[in-house]
Amino acid sequence: MSKRSFRLLALLPALAALAAAGWLLLRRPLPRHVFLITLDTLRADAVDYRSGGDTATPNLAALAAAGVRFANAYSVIPITTPSHAAMFYSLPPHALQQYNNGQRLQAPYPPLAEIMKRNGFATGAVVSLAVLKREFGLDRGFDRYEENFRPFLWYRSAEEVNRDAFAMIRRLKGGRSFVWLHYSDPHEPYFPPGGRERFTASCAGETLFSGPSSEQPVLRLRLLLRPGANEVTLDTEPPAGGFTSIAFSDLRVEALEPGRTIRLGPSSDLQPRSERYGRVTFHTTSARSSLDLTLAGDQPCRAELAFKYQLKTGDEAMRRGYRREVAYLDGQIGRLIGFLKSEGLYKTSAFLVLGDHGEGLGEYNGHFGHIHYLNKVYTHVPFFISGRGVRGRGERRQPVSNLSVAPTLLAMAGIAPPAYMTGHDALKGGGDPRLFMETYSPEAYFDSFAVVRFPWQLVFQPGRREGQMEFYDLAADPLGTANLQAGGDPSGQRPEMTAAVLRLSRAITSARRRLGGSEKKTMDTLKTLGYL
């Protein structure tokens, strides 16, 4: 052996050590605790990422600044349960046949939590909207699934989520864990917790219900009616700031004994209005109203009085309330991070934070809410990843969607994603420059579809008599409400995008008709949950 070969041979152990060190540096250090934090109804522009003392959302900003933020993140559907199903399976809603809240998810594939569990992670979830309760199928793969809804309420505050989350995290912290935390602030009603004003329903001197008027419960009140007239009084202490009226939605009374008849007589201030699916909503500007329940016959009868109680406010008051709810949510995120630090878990944890959909605040046709439309304000969401294993800092511009959630979290945990998943690992930089968006009746006014070839979006709303096609420049239009339909085609892609959305929407609509039978059940469930 030559002297030169001998010297090279002697260097091999050192070279091998350097190669191993380089490989370790290139690999993502694996987190011990993985957190998926979904922020219901949080639109992208509601988060203030500025550093310093004047930021409106300092805790979210600090968590995002510690990692990678995606400025062009979108949800493929503006409905809570289908959006989360898309996250967990990395499949679009029509592929999962998950069109609305209130439907039971039944997928033939293992979801994110089940895959994490198979790979040695203890799994837990805390949810805050009734449409995410375990009966709808998103609990699959979770060892613990906390709901704990108070009677008559279909949502939970961020403080209530944290209470259960802290207890769960303490139980799981001994090993590796995957935890999903779902916060529903700033979901409607736009009232931060803590209001002391009351709404009270009573009959014959007996209180049937009393609770904060800002909580807007869905009530199913049991009462015993005497023969003849029975008066139910409805008393409201409205909170200050923009209150305009009270609504008693889907108000109805039903005898719980066969063959009995009850006649409902509202006080003169209650004005009825017919709405979708045969519902009747009574509106009033009076703080005190009454219902005359007249029971036929000469024997008492058990009955149920049902309605959703809602406080109505002006547009600007709703916008202020939304911003206050965002600030409240940010404070609770700060409490979560403080808790993880105090428990010694923060440095070994990774976080993926995103909104499940946005929220309109009057920008498009004066509409407040989500579900019905696919414009940018309803689909553009915050999305950032930070913590252990996240390399790099700052903002990325490539488009991503909620389909990237499962592949990204699995990659962060060192697990290969299954072949059925359609999304990409967002941290690898693949992105989703082409997206298909969808929303469906009976929750939405009508089925709608959109294709995105970033930055261009074409929206198809076949249920409309006019203006079925709309075209948007997502990069130039901050809200996605300036329709370019009347102008030219600066994209050069509009004909191809039109053909694509028509082809996809027809195939989905045809397949959905063949399924049949589920819409009435879905509608009844949504009414019970307070969504219709």
Secondary structure, DSSP 4 states (H G I P E B T S, - for coil): --HHHHHHHHHHHHHHHHHHHHHHHHSPPPPSEEEEEEETT--GGGS----STT-S-HHHHHHHHTEEEESSEE-S-SSHHHHHHHHHH-S-HHHHT--STTPPP--SS--HHHHHHHTT-EEEEE--BGGGSGGGSTTTT-SEEE--PPTT-SB--HHHHHHHHHHHHHHHTTS-EEEEEEE-TTSSS---S----EEEEEETTEEEEEEEGGG--EEEEEEEEPSEEEEEEEEE-PPSSSEEEEEEEEEEEEESSTT--EEEEE-TT-EEEE-GGG-EEEEES-SEEEEEEEEPSSS-EEEEEEEEEEEEE-HHHHHHHHHHHHHHHHHHHHHHHHHHHHTT-GGGEEEEEEES---EESTTTT-EESSS--SHHHHB--EEEEETT----EEE-S-EEGGGHHHHHHHHTT-PPPTT-----GGGT---SEEEEEE-TTTSSS-EEEEEETTEEEEE-TT-SS--EEEEETTT-SSS----TTS--TTS-HHHHHHHHHHHHHHHHHHHHHH-S-HHHHHHHHHHHT--
